[in-house]
Amino acid sequence: MAPETHALLSASSAHRWLNCTPSALLEAGKPDRDSTASLEGTAAHALAEWKLAEMLGRGPGARPQSTYDTVEMDEHTSAYVTHVNQLLDDHEGPSRVFIEQRLDYSKYAPDGYGTGDCVIISDGLLDIVDFKYGQGVLVEAEQNPQLKLYALGALEAFQDIYRVDQVRATIFQPRRDNTVRVEYSRSELVEWGEQTVKPAAALAAKGKGEFKAGPWCQFCKLAPTCRARAEENLKLARLEFKPGPELSDEEVAQVLRQLPDLTKWAAEVEKYATQAAVSQGKQWEGMKLVAGRSVRKYADENQVIQAARDAGYKDTDIFEQKLITLTRMEKLVGKKQFTQIFDGLVVKPEGKPTLVPMSDRRKALDLAAPEQEFENLDK
């Protein structure tokens, strides 16, 4: 896979710079932080690219190898290729498939470009497919600016060859069982580019506009120290509650709505401050660095085993055996075999009831009121 070099106004960070325009220039001066998840995602994209090229008969060369290769990754990347093939069947007449295609949307955002995982185009129809291997955040297709910018770039690149009226933008996120698609007309995408992207991008390119906190803060490099985000989260601490010994239902609901962002922000600030204290010797007024809670562990398990045996203990005394986890079992035997071998032997209990915002996609629980439960018991 050809890694995407990041434009100042990249498609992958568009959700952020479209909403918080000054952040783009400030973020540009911060180093990227590679995580296990991002490195795993890069490996999955490389494998998916290779498989897709192979399916299209393009002689992709040697299969990419990485330390992140698993049965799960193999299955998910194959599913991605199958999905692309299904989309290809919807195109009538001559069509072309582009893999890891550089898409330039600088007509709307200065020097703006990104890399589309898969682009399928024919007369009348354009498909943009974004392969998301991460499982931490559920990615939506609806009003996804990354996909829309990719689509604008593709429309611009192929306007002299194909006349496209319909655009389909797909998120393929297999580890979350999340395959979602949204459709746009060419005219509404162009209108969005002219009326929304252009003015925001003009500000962002110059570092102008207002800082604004929101969901787009999640992957921002400035997130732990951003003043606008701090002020937004600290509003909870400054709430002017109504007089009375107890919070009203409305006040409790207000706290609940803000609590996830507040606790996440507090954890990020703590992590940032701790890392600065440890790696840079940073001193924070009123705080000190101490050793955290420690858990005992064996210095050398082999020597412990031998010492126990020498003391007269049997292996049955010092070892325990248990079944491997469901995830490991599924990886061991493969998904198809897993279903056949353990049919009826795997159950999924109800998850613990959790309060989430109304915007959450999960279906609300239909719990009977306590008095209704008592009525049912009496019958």
MARLOKOL-543213 format. One record per residue: x, y, z of N, C-alpha, C in turn. Coordinates in steps of 0.05 Angstrom, whole numbers, padded with zeros to 5 digits, always signed. Example, Ala and Ser with C-alpha at 12.3 -4.5 7.8 and 13.67 -1.06 7.14 Angstrom:
+00264-00114+00156+00246-00090+00156+00264-00066+00156/+00257-00045+00142+00273-00021+00143+00258+00001+00157/
END
This chain:
+00017-00024+00000+00000+00000+00000+00017+00025+00000/+00010+00043-00017+00024+00069-00017+00013+00086+00005/+00028+00092+00026+00017+00107+00048+00009+00135+00040/-00013+00145+00052-00022+00172+00045-00005+00193+00058/+00007+00210+00042+00021+00233+00053+00000+00253+00060/+00003+00266+00083-00019+00283+00093-00017+00311+00083/-00038+00320+00068-00040+00348+00061-00048+00363+00085/-00043+00389+00085-00052+00406+00107-00082+00403+00112/-00096+00404+00089-00125+00400+00091-00132+00373+00079/-00123+00352+00093-00127+00325+00084-00156+00317+00087/-00164+00297+00071-00192+00287+00072-00197+00273+00099/-00176+00258+00109-00179+00243+00134-00184+00261+00158/-00175+00286+00157-00179+00304+00179-00199+00326+00173/-00214+00322+00151-00234+00342+00143-00255+00348+00164/-00264+00326+00177-00284+00330+00198-00276+00351+00218/-00249+00352+00223-00238+00371+00243-00235+00399+00231/-00221+00402+00208-00216+00429+00199-00240+00442+00187/-00260+00427+00180-00285+00440+00170-00300+00453+00194/-00297+00441+00218-00311+00451+00241-00294+00470+00259/-00268+00464+00260-00250+00479+00277-00227+00488+00259/-00232+00509+00244-00213+00517+00222-00185+00523+00231/-00180+00536+00254-00152+00543+00261-00135+00519+00268/-00148+00496+00274-00133+00473+00283-00114+00461+00263/-00120+00465+00237-00104+00452+00216-00075+00461+00217/-00070+00487+00218-00043+00497+00218-00028+00489+00244/-00042+00490+00266-00029+00483+00291-00022+00454+00293/-00040+00437+00282-00035+00408+00282-00011+00401+00264/-00008+00416+00243+00014+00410+00224+00041+00410+00237/+00044+00425+00258+00070+00426+00271+00075+00405+00292/+00055+00387+00296+00057+00366+00316+00064+00340+00302/+00081+00324+00315+00089+00298+00302+00066+00278+00303/+00066+00260+00283+00046+00238+00283+00054+00218+00304/+00034+00206+00316+00039+00185+00336+00029+00158+00325/+00047+00141+00318+00040+00114+00309+00031+00097+00333/+00009+00084+00331-00001+00067+00352-00003+00038+00340/-00007+00019+00358-00011-00008+00348-00034-00010+00329/-00056+00004+00336-00080+00004+00319-00074+00015+00291/-00059+00037+00290-00053+00050+00264-00034+00032+00247/-00015+00020+00260+00004+00002+00246-00011-00023+00236/-00029-00033+00252-00045-00056+00244-00063-00049+00221/-00074-00025+00222-00091-00015+00199-00076-00013+00174/-00051-00003+00176-00034-00001+00152-00028-00028+00140/-00023-00048+00157-00018-00075+00147-00043-00087+00134/-00067-00082+00145-00092-00092+00134-00097-00079+00107/-00092-00053+00104-00096-00039+00079-00077-00050+00058/-00052-00055+00065-00033-00066+00046-00043-00093+00035/-00053-00110+00053-00063-00137+00045-00088-00134+00028/-00106-00116+00036-00131-00112+00020-00124-00101-00008/-00105-00083-00010-00097-00073-00036-00086-00095-00053/-00069-00112-00042-00057-00134-00057-00079-00154-00067/-00098-00161-00049-00119-00179-00057-00137-00168-00078/-00143-00142-00076-00160-00130-00096-00146-00129-00123/-00120-00123-00123-00105-00123-00149-00104-00151-00160/-00101-00171-00143-00101-00198-00153-00128-00206-00165/-00149-00198-00152-00176-00204-00162-00180-00191-00190/-00169-00168-00194-00172-00154-00219-00152-00163-00240/-00135-00183-00233-00115-00194-00251-00093-00175-00259/-00084-00159-00239-00064-00139-00245-00036-00148-00236/-00032-00173-00230-00005-00183-00223+00008-00167-00201/-00003-00169-00176+00006-00152-00154+00033-00159-00142/+00045-00181-00151+00071-00188-00139+00068-00204-00114/+00088-00203-00097+00088-00220-00072+00068-00209-00052/+00055-00228-00039+00035-00221-00018+00050-00207+00004/+00039-00184+00014+00052-00170+00036+00051-00185+00062/+00072-00184+00077+00073-00198+00103+00078-00177+00125/+00066-00183+00148+00071-00165+00171+00067-00181+00197/+00076-00169+00219+00073-00182+00245+00044-00182+00255/+00027-00167+00240-00001-00165+00248-00019-00185+00233/-00008-00201+00216-00023-00221+00201-00038-00240+00219/-00064-00243+00215-00080-00262+00231-00101-00274+00212/-00113-00296+00222-00136-00307+00207-00158-00287+00203/-00163-00271+00225-00183-00251+00224-00177-00230+00202/-00153-00221+00200-00146-00201+00180-00149-00213+00152/-00142-00237+00149-00144-00251+00123-00173-00252+00115/-00191-00259+00133-00220-00261+00127-00232-00234+00121/-00225-00214+00137-00236-00188+00133-00228-00175+00107/-00203-00178+00100-00193-00166+00075-00205-00181+00051/-00210-00207+00053-00223-00222+00032-00252-00212+00029/-00265-00207+00052-00293-00197+00051-00294-00170+00038/-00274-00154+00042-00273-00127+00029-00272-00130-00001/-00255-00148-00010-00252-00153-00039-00279-00163-00051/-00292-00181-00036-00318-00191-00045-00338-00169-00048/-00338-00151-00028-00357-00128-00029-00351-00110-00052/-00326-00104-00058-00319-00087-00081-00329-00101-00107/-00326-00127-00108-00334-00142-00132-00364-00140-00136/-00379-00140-00114-00408-00137-00116-00416-00109-00126/-00402-00089-00116-00407-00062-00126-00401-00060-00156/-00380-00073-00164-00372-00072-00192-00394-00083-00210/-00408-00103-00200-00430-00115-00216-00453-00095-00222/-00455-00074-00206-00476-00054-00210-00470-00035-00233/-00445-00035-00242-00437-00016-00263-00443-00028-00291/-00458-00013-00307-00464-00022-00334-00444-00010-00353/-00438-00026-00373-00419-00016-00394-00391-00016-00383/-00373-00004-00399-00344-00003-00390-00341+00012-00364/-00325+00001-00347-00320+00014-00321-00290+00010-00314/-00281+00027-00296-00253+00025-00287-00251+00024-00257/-00232+00010-00246-00228+00008-00217-00200+00018-00211/-00199+00037-00192-00174+00049-00184-00169+00041-00154/-00145+00032-00148-00138+00024-00121-00118+00043-00110/-00123+00052-00085-00105+00071-00072-00100+00095-00091/-00121+00107-00100-00120+00128-00120-00117+00156-00106/-00097+00171-00115-00094+00198-00105-00117+00215-00117/-00131+00229-00100-00154+00245-00109-00150+00274-00100/-00149+00291-00120-00143+00319-00116-00169+00336-00115/-00175+00348-00093-00199+00365-00091-00190+00394-00085/-00167+00402-00095-00156+00429-00090-00173+00451-00103/-00192+00444-00119-00211+00463-00130-00227+00475-00107/-00230+00460-00086-00247+00468-00063-00231+00475-00038/-00208+00462-00035-00191+00466-00011-00162+00469-00021/-00148+00490-00014-00121+00495-00024-00102+00471-00019/-00091+00461-00041-00072+00438-00040-00085+00414-00027/-00111+00411-00030-00125+00388-00017-00124+00363-00033/-00116+00342-00021-00117+00315-00034-00118+00293-00013/-00125+00270-00022-00125+00246-00005-00123+00221-00022/-00123+00198-00010-00120+00173-00024-00145+00156-00019/-00159+00150-00041-00183+00134-00039-00176+00104-00041/-00186+00088-00022-00179+00060-00022-00188+00046-00048/-00213+00052-00056-00223+00041-00081-00242+00060-00094/-00238+00064-00120-00256+00081-00136-00265+00065-00160/-00291+00063-00164-00303+00049-00187-00319+00070-00202/-00314+00072-00228-00329+00093-00243-00337+00082-00271/-00360+00090-00279-00371+00084-00306-00390+00107-00313/-00400+00107-00337-00419+00128-00344-00443+00126-00326/-00448+00148-00312-00472+00150-00295-00467+00144-00266/-00447+00128-00259-00444+00119-00231-00415+00120-00222/-00411+00130-00198-00385+00131-00184-00388+00118-00157/-00370+00099-00151-00369+00087-00124-00343+00095-00111/-00345+00104-00086-00322+00110-00069-00324+00091-00045/-00303+00075-00041-00303+00055-00019-00280+00061+00000/-00286+00063+00025-00265+00068+00045-00264+00045+00064/-00242+00031+00065-00238+00008+00082-00227+00017+00109/-00243+00012+00130-00235+00019+00157-00230-00006+00173/-00205-00011+00180-00199-00036+00195-00202-00032+00225/-00202-00007+00235-00204-00002+00263-00231-00011+00274/-00231-00017+00300-00256-00025+00312-00264-00007+00336/-00246+00012+00343-00252+00029+00366-00274+00048+00362/-00276+00060+00338-00297+00080+00332-00314+00071+00309/-00340+00071+00313-00358+00064+00291-00359+00088+00272/-00353+00082+00246-00352+00104+00226-00378+00104+00210/-00389+00127+00207-00414+00131+00192-00408+00140+00163/-00425+00133+00145-00423+00142+00117-00438+00168+00113/-00460+00171+00128-00478+00194+00124-00463+00220+00130/-00462+00238+00111-00449+00264+00114-00420+00261+00123/-00406+00241+00114-00378+00236+00121-00361+00254+00102/-00348+00274+00113-00334+00293+00095-00310+00280+00081/-00298+00260+00093-00275+00247+00079-00285+00234+00053/-00307+00220+00055-00318+00207+00031-00327+00227+00010/-00339+00249+00020-00349+00269+00001-00326+00284-00013/-00304+00289+00001-00281+00301-00012-00269+00282-00032/-00267+00256-00025-00257+00236-00045-00274+00237-00070/-00301+00238-00066-00319+00238-00088-00315+00263-00106/-00312+00287-00093-00307+00311-00108-00281+00309-00124/-00260+00297-00112-00235+00293-00126-00238+00275-00150/-00253+00253-00146-00258+00234-00168-00274+00247-00191/-00295+00262-00183-00311+00275-00204-00294+00295-00220/-00276+00309-00207-00259+00328-00220-00239+00313-00239/-00228+00291-00229-00208+00276-00244-00219+00263-00270/-00243+00254-00268-00254+00238-00291-00276+00252-00306/-00279+00279-00302-00302+00293-00314-00300+00293-00345/-00276+00291-00356-00274+00291-00385-00278+00264-00397/-00280+00243-00380-00282+00216-00391-00310+00205-00385/-00320+00210-00361-00346+00199-00353-00365+00221-00344/-00390+00218-00351-00410+00236-00341-00424+00222-00318/-00418+00231-00294-00429+00217-00270-00452+00234-00259/-00475+00221-00254-00497+00234-00241-00502+00224-00213/-00495+00198-00208-00500+00186-00182-00473+00178-00169/-00470+00184-00143-00446+00177-00128-00455+00161-00104/-00441+00138-00100-00446+00121-00077-00421+00120-00060/-00423+00127-00035-00400+00128-00017-00404+00107+00005/-00385+00088+00007-00388+00065+00025-00365+00064+00046/-00373+00059+00071-00354+00052+00092-00356+00022+00096/-00333+00009+00093-00331-00020+00098-00314-00024+00123/-00327-00030+00146-00313-00032+00172-00320-00060+00183/-00306-00081+00174-00314-00108+00181-00312-00116+00210/-00293-00104+00225-00290-00113+00253-00312-00101+00271/-00328-00084+00259-00352-00073+00273-00378-00082+00260/-00375-00101+00240-00398-00109+00224-00413-00085+00214/-00398-00066+00204-00409-00040+00196-00403-00034+00167/-00422-00041+00150-00420-00034+00122-00443-00015+00115/-00437+00010+00112-00458+00030+00108-00452+00046+00083/-00474+00054+00069-00470+00069+00044-00490+00091+00042/-00482+00113+00030-00499+00136+00025-00496+00144-00004/-00518+00155-00015-00518+00164-00043-00521+00194-00045/-00507+00205-00064-00508+00234-00070-00512+00238-00100/-00523+00260-00107-00523+00268-00135-00498+00285-00139/-00490+00287-00164-00467+00304-00170-00471+00333-00161/-00495+00342-00166-00501+00371-00161-00500+00377-00131/-00509+00359-00113-00509+00365-00085-00480+00364-00074/-00464+00347-00085-00436+00346-00076-00421+00371-00084/-00426+00380-00109-00413+00405-00118-00422+00429-00102/-00448+00429-00096-00459+00451-00079-00446+00451-00052/-00443+00427-00040-00429+00425-00013-00401+00435-00015/-00387+00428-00037-00360+00436-00041-00357+00466-00043/-00376+00479-00057-00375+00508-00062-00383+00523-00037/-00405+00514-00024-00416+00530-00002-00405+00524+00025/-00396+00499+00030-00386+00491+00056-00356+00489+00057/-00345+00473+00038-00316+00468+00038-00300+00493+00032/-00306+00506+00011-00290+00529+00002-00286+00550+00023/-00307+00560+00036-00302+00581+00056-00287+00571+00081/-00293+00546+00090-00279+00536+00113-00250+00530+00107/-00245+00520+00083-00217+00513+00075-00201+00539+00072/-00213+00560+00062-00198+00585+00059-00189+00596+00087/-00206+00593+00107-00198+00601+00134-00177+00582+00145/-00182+00556+00142-00164+00535+00153-00135+00538+00142/-00133+00543+00117-00107+00545+00104-00090+00568+00115/-00104+00589+00126-00091+00612+00138-00090+00611+00168/-00101+00590+00180-00102+00588+00209-00122+00607+00221/-00142+00615+00206-00161+00634+00216-00187+00620+00224/-00206+00636+00235-00231+00625+00244-00231+00621+00274/-00251+00607+00284-00254+00603+00313-00249+00574+00320/-00236+00570+00343-00233+00543+00353-00260+00534+00363/-00267+00509+00357-00293+00499+00365-00290+00469+00374/-00299+00463+00398-00298+00436+00408-00321+00419+00399/-00317+00393+00395-00338+00376+00386-00328+00348+00382/-00343+00330+00371-00335+00302+00366-00309+00300+00350/-00304+00320+00333-00280+00320+00316-00254+00323+00331/-00256+00329+00357-00232+00332+00374-00218+00306+00379/-00232+00284+00375-00222+00258+00385-00194+00251+00377/-00187+00255+00351-00160+00248+00342-00143+00272+00337/-00151+00295+00347-00135+00319+00343-00109+00318+00360/-00087+00326+00349-00062+00325+00364-00061+00346+00386/-00079+00366+00384-00080+00387+00404-00100+00380+00427/-00114+00358+00424-00136+00352+00442-00131+00355+00472/-00108+00345+00483-00104+00347+00512-00100+00375+00522/-00089+00393+00505-00083+00420+00514-00099+00442+00501/-00119+00435+00485-00135+00455+00471-00152+00470+00491/-00150+00497+00490-00165+00514+00508-00195+00513+00503/-00203+00513+00478-00232+00512+00471-00245+00487+00481/-00230+00465+00479-00241+00439+00488-00243+00439+00519/-00223+00451+00532-00223+00452+00561-00246+00469+00571/-00251+00492+00558-00272+00509+00566-00299+00496+00562/-00302+00480+00541-00327+00466+00536-00333+00445+00557/-00312+00431+00564-00315+00409+00584-00319+00420+00613/-00305+00442+00618-00307+00454+00645-00334+00468+00650/-00350+00471+00629-00376+00483+00633-00393+00467+00653/-00388+00441+00654-00402+00423+00672-00397+00431+00701/-00371+00437+00706-00364+00444+00734-00375+00471+00742/-00383+00488+00721-00393+00514+00727-00423+00517+00724/-00436+00493+00722-00465+00494+00718-00479+00508+00742/-00497+00525+00735-00512+00539+00756-00538+00523+00762/-00536+00505+00781-00558+00488+00788-00579+00504+00803/-00604+00495+00800-00626+00508+00814-00624+00503+00844/-00635+00521+00860-00635+00517+00889-00650+00491+00896/-00642+00479+00918-00655+00454+00927-00635+00434+00936/-00643+00415+00952-00625+00395+00963-00616+00374+00943/-00632+00370+00921-00625+00349+00902-00626+00360+00873/-00611+00347+00856-00612+00355+00828-00638+00346+00816/-00649+00362+00798-00673+00355+00784-00667+00334+00762/-00687+00321+00751-00683+00302+00730-00670+00315+00706/-00677+00340+00700-00665+00354+00677-00636+00358+00682/-00628+00365+00706-00600+00370+00713-00584+00345+00712/-00595+00323+00722-00581+00297+00720-00577+00289+00691/-00597+00293+00674-00595+00286+00646-00573+00303+00632/-00571+00329+00640-00551+00346+00629-00523+00337+00636/-00519+00328+00661-00494+00317+00670-00487+00292+00654/-00507+00274+00651-00502+00249+00637-00494+00254+00608/-00506+00273+00596-00499+00279+00568-00471+00289+00565/-00461+00303+00584-00434+00315+00582-00412+00297+00594/-00420+00278+00610-00401+00262+00625-00381+00246+00608/-00390+00233+00586-00371+00218+00570-00348+00235+00559/-00355+00259+00549-00334+00277+00538-00317+00288+00561/-00329+00294+00584-00314+00305+00606-00293+00285+00616/-00302+00260+00620-00283+00239+00631-00262+00232+00611/-00269+00232+00585-00248+00226+00565-00228+00248+00564/-00237+00273+00564-00219+00296+00564-00201+00295+00588/-00212+00290+00612-00196+00290+00636-00174+00268+00635/-00181+00245+00624-00162+00223+00621-00139+00230+00602/-00146+00244+00580-00126+00252+00561-00107+00273+00572/-00118+00292+00588-00101+00312+00601-00082+00299+00621/-00092+00279+00636-00076+00265+00655-00053+00250+00641/-00060+00236+00619-00040+00221+00604-00018+00240+00593/-00027+00262+00582-00008+00281+00570+00011+00292+00592/+00000+00300+00615+00016+00311+00637+00035+00290+00648/+00026+00265+00651+00043+00244+00662+00066+00239+00643/+00060+00237+00617+00081+00232+00597+00102+00254+00597/+00093+00279+00599+00111+00302+00600+00129+00301+00625/+00117+00293+00648+00132+00291+00673+00153+00269+00671/+00146+00247+00659+00164+00224+00658+00186+00228+00637/+00179+00236+00613+00198+00238+00591+00213+00264+00589/+00201+00286+00600+00214+00312+00597+00221+00325+00624/+00214+00311+00646+00219+00322+00673+00202+00346+00679/+00179+00348+00666+00161+00370+00670+00151+00371+00699/+00151+00394+00711+00140+00398+00738+00113+00412+00736/+00093+00400+00749+00066+00412+00749+00060+00422+00778/+00053+00447+00780+00049+00459+00806+00028+00444+00822/+00035+00437+00847+00017+00423+00864+00015+00393+00859/+00032+00383+00841+00031+00354+00834+00059+00342+00837/+00061+00317+00841+00087+00303+00841+00084+00276+00828/+00106+00265+00819+00107+00240+00805+00114+00218+00826/+00097+00197+00828+00102+00175+00847+00100+00149+00832/+00109+00128+00845+00106+00101+00833+00078+00092+00838/+00065+00082+00817+00038+00072+00819+00037+00045+00832/+00012+00035+00835+00008+00009+00847+00022-00012+00831/+00036-00030+00845+00051-00051+00833+00040-00078+00840/+00041-00097+00821+00030-00124+00825+00053-00144+00824/+00054-00162+00844+00076-00182+00844+00075-00200+00820/+00098-00208+00811+00099-00227+00788+00124-00245+00792/+00124-00268+00778+00147-00286+00779+00170-00273+00764/+00194-00275+00775+00217-00264+00761+00225-00282+00738/+00222-00309+00741+00229-00328+00721+00211-00352+00725/+00191-00356+00707+00171-00378+00711+00184-00405+00711/+00204-00409+00693+00217-00435+00692+00231-00443+00718/+00244-00423+00730+00257-00428+00756+00237-00433+00778/+00214-00419+00777+00193-00423+00797+00182-00452+00794/+00177-00461+00770+00167-00488+00765+00186-00508+00777/+00212-00505+00771+00232-00524+00781+00234-00524+00811/+00232-00500+00823+00234-00497+00852+00210-00511+00865/+00186-00508+00853+00162-00521+00864+00165-00552+00862/+00175-00561+00840+00179-00590+00836+00199-00601+00856/+00220-00586+00860+00241-00594+00879+00230-00596+00907/+00210-00579+00912+00198-00579+00939+00177-00600+00942/+00173-00617+00921+00154-00639+00924+00126-00635+00913/+00122-00612+00900+00095-00606+00889+00093-00618+00861/+00069-00629+00855+00064-00640+00828+00055-00618+00809/+00057-00625+00783+00049-00605+00763+00019-00599+00766/+00003-00619+00774-00026-00614+00777-00031-00595+00800/-00012-00592+00817-00015-00572+00840-00010-00544+00831/+00009-00540+00813+00018-00513+00806+00009-00503+00779/-00004-00520+00763-00014-00512+00737-00045-00513+00737/-00057-00495+00722-00086-00497+00718-00092-00497+00688/-00114-00510+00680-00121-00512+00652-00149-00500+00648/-00151-00484+00627-00178-00473+00622-00181-00469+00591/-00206-00468+00583-00212-00465+00555-00203-00438+00544/-00193-00438+00520-00185-00412+00508-00209-00395+00503/-00205-00369+00499-00227-00350+00495-00241-00356+00468/-00266-00346+00466-00281-00349+00441-00266-00337+00417/-00254-00313+00421-00240-00300+00399-00217-00317+00390/-00201-00328+00409-00179-00345+00401-00188-00370+00388/-00210-00382+00397-00221-00406+00386-00230-00401+00357/-00243-00378+00352-00252-00372+00326-00229-00368+00306/-00208-00355+00316-00184-00352+00300-00170-00379+00294/-00171-00397+00314-00159-00423+00311-00172-00440+00289/-00198-00441+00289-00212-00459+00271-00224-00445+00246/-00225-00418+00247-00236-00403+00224-00266-00399+00228/-00277-00378+00217-00305-00371+00222-00325-00392+00212/-00320-00403+00188-00339-00422+00177-00339-00448+00194/-00315-00458+00200-00313-00482+00216-00323-00478+00244/-00319-00455+00255-00328-00448+00282-00358-00451+00284/-00372-00440+00264-00401-00442+00263-00411-00471+00262/-00397-00487+00245-00405-00515+00242-00399-00531+00267/-00376-00528+00278-00367-00545+00301-00382-00538+00326/-00386-00512+00331-00398-00503+00357-00426-00493+00354/-00440-00502+00333-00468-00494+00329-00485-00499+00354/-00498-00479+00364-00515-00482+00388-00500-00482+00414/-00474-00480+00413-00458-00481+00438-00447-00454+00447/-00453-00434+00431-00444-00407+00438-00469-00389+00441/-00470-00375+00464-00492-00357+00469-00481-00329+00473/-00497-00309+00469-00490-00281+00473-00510-00269+00493/-00503-00268+00518-00521-00256+00538-00527-00227+00533/-00548-00217+00544-00554-00188+00542-00532-00172+00555/-00524-00150+00542-00504-00133+00553-00516-00117+00577/-00498-00107+00594-00506-00092+00617-00519-00066+00607/-00543-00059+00618-00557-00034+00610-00538-00010+00613/-00537+00006+00593-00519+00030+00593-00534+00054+00582/-00531+00077+00594-00543+00101+00584-00525+00113+00563/-00536+00119+00540-00521+00132+00518-00538+00154+00506/-00526+00173+00491-00542+00194+00478-00562+00182+00458/-00583+00197+00452-00604+00188+00433-00593+00183+00405/-00570+00196+00399-00558+00194+00373-00545+00166+00369/-00541+00151+00390-00529+00124+00388-00546+00106+00371/-00534+00090+00353-00549+00073+00335-00562+00049+00347/-00553+00041+00371-00565+00018+00384-00594+00021+00391/-00610+00000+00389-00638+00001+00396-00642+00004+00426/-00661+00021+00433-00667+00026+00461-00679+00001+00474/-00672-00005+00499-00683-00027+00513-00712-00021+00521/-00729-00041+00519-00757-00038+00526-00761-00051+00553/-00755-00036+00574-00757-00047+00601-00784-00040+00614/-00798-00060+00625-00823-00055+00638-00818-00039+00664/-00837-00021+00670-00835-00006+00695-00837-00025+00719/-00825-00018+00742-00825-00036+00765-00853-00045+00773/-00873-00026+00772-00900-00034+00780-00912-00054+00761/-00904-00052+00735-00913-00071+00715-00902-00099+00720/-00876-00100+00729-00864-00125+00736-00879-00139+00758/-00887-00124+00779-00902-00136+00801-00929-00146+00791/-00942-00131+00773-00968-00140+00762-00965-00166+00748/-00943-00169+00732-00939-00194+00717-00934-00218+00736/-00921-00213+00759-00916-00234+00778-00942-00244+00791/-00961-00226+00794-00986-00233+00807-01005-00249+00790/-00999-00249+00764-01017-00263+00745-01009-00293+00744/
END
